[in-house]
């Protein structure tokens, strides 16, 4: 993880601005008024396959977003259209939230301007840190990290664990074990940047990370692991009883990077950028993966593997 002198400067800027970045939010609402999409979304492709049940847990999943590019805007536009039909309450972020600079202007251009309609709808974004992210992002109000590089929150019958896979020190691992050991949630979901399993040619599986976290996930009954880093979408075959997804194409794409001969892939999509929407209904996890143009490229339902039929 980057921990340069710029980290201290960014931290000072955050504190000096009251951490909440209110001055940015006042101008962000008008940022998209004159923007013309570079590619039209095919609304005939927009189709929600999730059940939309009462009292369910509904959320979005994005990764590697922080470019501020036109294509990132287009992904956000499709997310907005799906949110109108499938009102998810929050979004999980897989890291690499900011590429390049991290000044107040960067946060506005690469996040607030992109997701302003969703923010105005009170959709909350929960971030994890990627290898391109400064630790000071944990103080940014719209990332809802509460000043912590790793944290836990609950929604309905699910507990969500945001981890910092850049720096998995003993303190973080002890915290994770302690929290999981006492967690009685029906769904335990971990999300972070580097994938323990991936079929990417550029990065692929982080085997060193896997050796550290997988025994903990297995021991304490983690159901689902969501990651980014590789700039494509992949649904992995269950590994030691755990569901793994890679969703790292929210702002960048590495076209053709999924290895064709991978034995661990159930479904992959690396031809365009994408995001996910998900719904937990009792013992079922429903998911739908949507491309930048609105096409559904994967969907399905997974049972809670920790419960007997």
C-alpha positions in Angstrom: 0.0 0.0 0.0 1.1 3.5 -0.7 2.1 5.3 2.5 4.1 8.2 1.1 4.4 11.7 2.3 1.4 12.5 0.2 -0.6 10.4 2.6 0.0 13.0 5.4 -0.9 15.8 3.1 -4.2 14.1 2.1 -5.0 13.4 5.7 -4.4 17.0 6.6 -6.7 18.1 3.8 -9.4 15.7 5.0 -9.2 17.0 8.6 -9.0 20.6 7.5 -12.1 20.2 5.4 -14.1 18.7 8.3 -13.7 15.2 6.8 -17.2 15.5 5.4 -16.2 17.3 2.1 -19.4 19.4 2.3 -17.9 22.0 0.0 -17.6 19.4 -2.7 -21.1 18.1 -2.3 -22.6 21.6 -2.8 -21.3 21.7 -6.4 -21.4 18.0 -7.4 -25.2 18.0 -8.0 -24.8 20.0 -11.3 -21.8 18.1 -12.6 -23.6 15.8 -15.0 -26.1 18.3 -16.5 -24.2 18.9 -19.7 -22.6 15.5 -20.1 -23.5 13.6 -23.3 -23.1 9.8 -23.1 -20.6 8.4 -25.5 -22.6 5.3 -26.1 -26.3 4.9 -25.7 -27.6 2.3 -23.3 -29.9 -0.3 -24.9 -32.9 -0.1 -22.6 -34.5 -3.1 -24.2 -31.7 -5.1 -22.5 -32.6 -3.8 -19.0 -34.3 -6.7 -17.2 -34.1 -7.4 -13.5 -33.9 -11.1 -12.7 -33.9 -10.7 -8.9 -37.1 -11.5 -6.9 -37.4 -8.1 -5.1 -38.9 -9.6 -2.0 -40.1 -7.7 1.1 -37.5 -7.4 3.9 -34.7 -8.7 1.7 -31.1 -7.3 1.6 -30.5 -5.6 -1.7 -27.2 -4.1 -2.8 -24.9 -3.3 -5.7 -21.3 -4.4 -6.2 -18.6 -2.5 -8.1 -14.8 -2.6 -8.2 -11.9 -0.7 -9.6 -14.0 2.4 -10.4 -11.9 5.5 -9.7 -11.2 6.8 -13.2 -13.8 9.4 -13.8 -13.9 8.2 -17.4 -16.9 8.4 -19.7 -17.3 4.6 -19.6 -17.4 4.7 -15.8 -20.2 7.3 -16.1 -22.0 4.9 -18.5 -21.8 2.0 -16.0 -23.2 4.4 -13.3 -26.0 5.4 -15.7 -27.0 1.7 -16.1 -26.8 1.2 -12.3 -29.2 4.1 -11.9 -31.7 2.6 -14.3 -31.5 -0.7 -12.5 -31.9 1.0 -9.1 -35.2 2.5 -10.3 -36.5 -1.0 -11.0 -34.6 -2.8 -8.2 -34.2 -0.3 -5.3 -31.0 -1.5 -3.7 -30.0 0.3 -0.5 -26.2 0.3 -0.6 -23.2 -0.5 -2.8 -20.1 -2.5 -1.9 -16.8 -1.2 -3.4 -13.9 -3.6 -4.1 -11.1 -1.0 -4.0 -9.1 1.0 -6.4 -11.6 3.8 -5.7 -9.1 6.4 -6.9 -6.6 6.1 -9.7 -4.0 8.9 -9.8 -4.5 12.0 -7.7 -6.6 12.1 -4.5 -7.2 15.8 -4.1 -10.7 17.0 -3.3 -11.1 17.7 -7.0 -10.3 14.1 -7.8 -12.9 12.7 -5.3 -15.5 15.0 -6.9 -14.6 14.1 -10.5 -14.0 10.3 -10.0 -16.8 9.6 -7.5 -19.3 12.3 -6.6 -19.9 13.4 -10.2 -20.3 9.8 -11.3 -22.7 8.6 -8.7 -24.4 11.8 -7.7 -28.0 10.5 -8.7 -27.5 7.5 -6.5 -26.1 9.5 -3.7 -29.1 11.8 -3.9 -31.3 8.7 -3.6 -29.5 8.1 -0.2 -27.8 5.0 -1.5 -24.8 4.4 0.7 -21.4 3.2 -0.6 -19.2 1.1 1.6 -15.6 1.0 0.4 -12.6 -1.2 0.8 -9.0 -0.2 -0.1 -7.2 -1.2 -3.2 -3.5 -1.0 -4.1 -4.0 2.3 -5.8 -5.8 3.8 -2.8 -4.3 6.0 0.0 -5.3 4.9 3.5 -6.7 8.4 4.1 -9.7 7.5 2.0 -11.1 6.0 5.2 -12.0 9.5 6.3 -14.0 10.3 3.2 -17.7 10.6 4.2 -19.2 8.9 1.1 -17.1 5.8 1.6 -18.6 5.1 5.0 -15.5 3.6 6.5 -15.8 5.5 9.8 -12.0 6.2 9.8 -11.2 2.5 9.7 -9.2 0.5 7.1 -11.2 -2.6 7.9 -14.7 -2.7 9.5 -17.9 -4.7 9.8 -21.6 -3.8 9.4 -24.9 -5.7 9.2 -27.9 -5.5 7.1 -30.8 -7.8 7.8 -29.6 -11.4 8.2 -26.2 -10.6 6.7 -22.9 -9.4 8.1 -20.4 -7.6 5.8 -16.7 -7.5 6.4 -14.6 -4.9 4.6 -10.9 -5.9 4.7 -7.7 -4.2 3.8 -6.0 -6.8 1.7 -3.0 -4.5 1.1 -1.9 -4.8 4.6 -3.2 -7.9 6.4 -1.2 -7.6 9.6 -1.7 -9.5 12.8 -4.0 -6.9 14.3 -6.4 -7.1 11.4 -6.4 -10.9 11.4 -7.0 -11.1 15.1 -9.9 -8.6 14.7 -11.4 -10.7 11.8 -11.2 -13.9 13.8 -12.7 -12.4 16.9 -15.6 -10.8 15.0 -16.4 -13.9 12.9 -16.2 -16.2 16.0 -19.0 -14.4 17.7 -21.0 -13.6 14.6 -24.4 -15.4 14.4 -25.5 -13.9 11.1 -27.0 -16.3 8.6 -24.7 -14.8 5.9 -21.1 -13.8 6.4 -19.8 -11.8 3.5 -16.2 -10.5 3.1 -15.2 -8.0 0.5 -11.8 -6.6 -0.4 -9.5 -5.9 -3.3 -7.1 -8.8 -4.1 -8.8 -12.1 -5.2 -7.7 -15.3 -3.5 -9.1 -17.0 -6.6 -9.1 -15.5 -10.1 -8.4 -16.7 -13.7 -6.9 -13.4 -14.7 -3.8 -13.5 -16.9 -2.5 -10.1 -15.6 -2.9 -10.8 -11.8 -4.8 -14.0 -11.2 -5.1 -15.7 -7.8 -3.3 -14.1 -4.9 -2.1 -17.4 -3.4 -0.2 -15.8 -0.6 -3.3 -13.9 0.6 -5.3 -17.1 0.2 -3.0 -19.0 2.5 -3.7 -16.5 5.2 -7.4 -15.8 4.9 -8.9 -19.0 3.5 -8.4 -21.1 6.7 -10.2 -18.3 8.7 -13.0 -18.2 6.2 -13.5 -21.9 6.3 -13.2 -22.2 10.1 -15.8 -19.5 10.8 -18.3 -20.2 8.1 -17.9 -17.4 5.6 -20.4 -17.8 2.9 -19.3 -15.3 0.2 -16.2 -13.5 -0.8 -16.3 -10.5 -3.2 -13.1 -9.0 -4.7 -11.8 -6.8 -7.6 -8.2 -6.1 -8.8 -8.6 -8.0 -12.1 -10.6 -5.8 -14.5 -13.3 -8.2 -15.5 -16.1 -10.2 -14.0 -15.8 -13.8 -12.9 -17.9 -16.2 -10.9 -15.6 -18.9 -9.5 -16.5 -22.5 -8.8 -17.0 -22.9 -5.0 -13.7 -23.3 -3.3 -13.8 -25.3 0.0 -17.5 -24.6 0.3 -17.1 -20.8 -0.3 -18.6 -18.7 -3.1 -16.1 -16.3 -4.8 -16.7 -13.5 -7.2 -14.4 -11.0 -9.0 -16.1 -7.7 -9.9 -13.3 -5.4 -11.0 -14.6 -3.8 -14.2 -16.6 -0.8 -12.8 -14.1 1.8 -14.2 -11.5 -0.1 -16.1 -11.5 -3.2 -18.4 -8.8 -5.6 -19.2 -10.3 -7.2 -22.3 -9.6 -10.8 -23.0 -7.7 -11.3 -19.7 -9.6 -14.3 -18.5 -7.7 -17.5 -19.2 -9.8 -19.8 -21.4 -8.4 -23.0 -19.9 -9.1 -22.1 -16.3 -10.4 -25.0 -14.2 -11.9 -22.7 -11.5 -14.2 -20.5 -13.6 -17.9 -21.0 -13.6 -18.7 -17.9 -15.6 -16.6 -15.0 -16.8 -17.1 -11.8 -18.8 -14.2 -9.7 -20.0 -15.5 -8.0 -23.2 -16.9 -4.9 -21.5 -17.2 -3.1 -18.1 -19.8 -4.3 -15.6 -21.3 -4.2 -12.2 -23.4 -6.6 -10.0 -26.7 -6.3 -8.2 -27.6 -8.8 -5.5 -30.4 -9.8 -3.1 -30.4 -12.0 -0.1 -33.8 -13.6 0.6 -33.6 -15.9 3.6 -31.3 -18.7 2.7 -30.9 -17.7 -0.9 -28.3 -15.3 -2.5 -29.6 -14.0 -5.9 -27.1 -12.2 -8.2 -27.2 -10.5 -11.6 -24.2 -9.1 -13.5 -24.8 -6.3 -15.9 -22.6 -4.9 -18.6 -22.0 -1.2 -19.5 -24.7 -1.4 -22.2 -27.3 -3.0 -19.9 -27.0 -6.6 -21.0 -27.2 -9.3 -18.3 -24.1 -11.4 -18.7 -24.7 -13.7 -15.7 -27.3 -14.4 -13.1 -28.4 -17.1 -10.7 -29.2 -18.1 -7.1 -26.9 -19.7 -4.6 -28.2 -21.5 -1.5 -26.8 -20.8 2.0 -24.2 -23.6 2.0 -23.9 -23.4 5.8 -27.5 -24.6 6.4 -28.8 -28.1 6.0 -31.6 -28.4 3.4 
